[in-house]
Amino acid sequence: MLTTVAYGLHLNTFAVWELREHLQTLYINMWELLHQLEYVRPDQRTVVYEEIQHIREQIQHTIDQLLQHDHTEHPRN
């Protein structure tokens, strides 16, 4: 018989894990967009710039969510 137990140190452990995974994906996407700037045609640069801005906003939103979870788990006295 094998028993498996999962123990989370915080109430939002899975939510935080998902957000970190999402953040990693966003960073990878950002690196790819920055790499595209090396070879994209001039008429396509505007589209890449817009995508970079969109990813930046998503990264900031995800970081804000992670900080909110942290403040919930570790409130200031």
C-alpha positions in Angstrom: 0.0 0.0 0.0 1.3 3.4 -0.9 0.0 6.6 0.6 0.6 10.0 -1.1 0.2 13.2 0.8 0.5 16.7 -0.5 1.2 19.5 2.0 1.0 23.1 1.0 2.8 25.7 3.1 0.3 28.4 2.1 -3.4 28.5 1.4 -2.8 29.6 -2.2 0.0 27.3 -3.0 -1.5 25.9 -6.2 -2.7 29.4 -7.4 0.8 30.8 -6.8 2.3 27.8 -8.6 0.0 28.4 -11.6 0.9 32.1 -11.7 4.6 31.3 -11.6 4.2 28.9 -14.5 2.3 31.5 -16.4 5.0 34.1 -15.7 7.6 31.8 -17.0 5.6 31.3 -20.2 5.3 35.1 -20.5 9.0 35.6 -20.1 9.7 33.0 -22.8 7.3 34.7 -25.1 8.9 38.1 -24.4 12.4 36.7 -25.3 11.0 35.3 -28.5 9.5 38.7 -29.4 12.8 40.5 -28.6 14.6 38.0 -30.8 12.1 38.7 -33.6 13.3 42.3 -33.7 16.6 41.0 -35.1 15.0 39.7 -38.3 11.5 41.2 -38.7 10.8 43.3 -41.7 10.4 47.1 -41.1 6.6 46.9 -41.9 6.2 44.2 -39.2 8.0 46.0 -36.4 4.9 47.9 -35.3 3.1 44.6 -34.7 6.0 43.2 -32.7 6.1 46.3 -30.6 2.4 46.0 -29.9 2.9 42.4 -28.9 5.8 43.3 -26.6 3.6 45.9 -24.9 0.8 43.4 -24.5 3.2 40.8 -22.9 4.6 43.6 -20.6 1.1 44.3 -19.4 0.4 40.6 -18.8 3.7 40.2 -16.9 2.9 43.2 -14.7 -0.6 41.9 -14.0 0.8 38.5 -13.1 3.4 40.0 -10.8 0.6 42.0 -9.1 -1.4 38.9 -8.6 1.6 37.1 -7.1 2.2 40.0 -4.7 -1.5 40.0 -3.7 -1.3 36.3 -2.8 1.9 37.0 -0.8 0.2 39.9 1.1 -2.8 37.7 1.8 -0.5 35.0 3.2 1.8 37.4 5.1 -0.2 40.4 6.1 1.6 43.4 7.6 1.0 44.0 11.3 
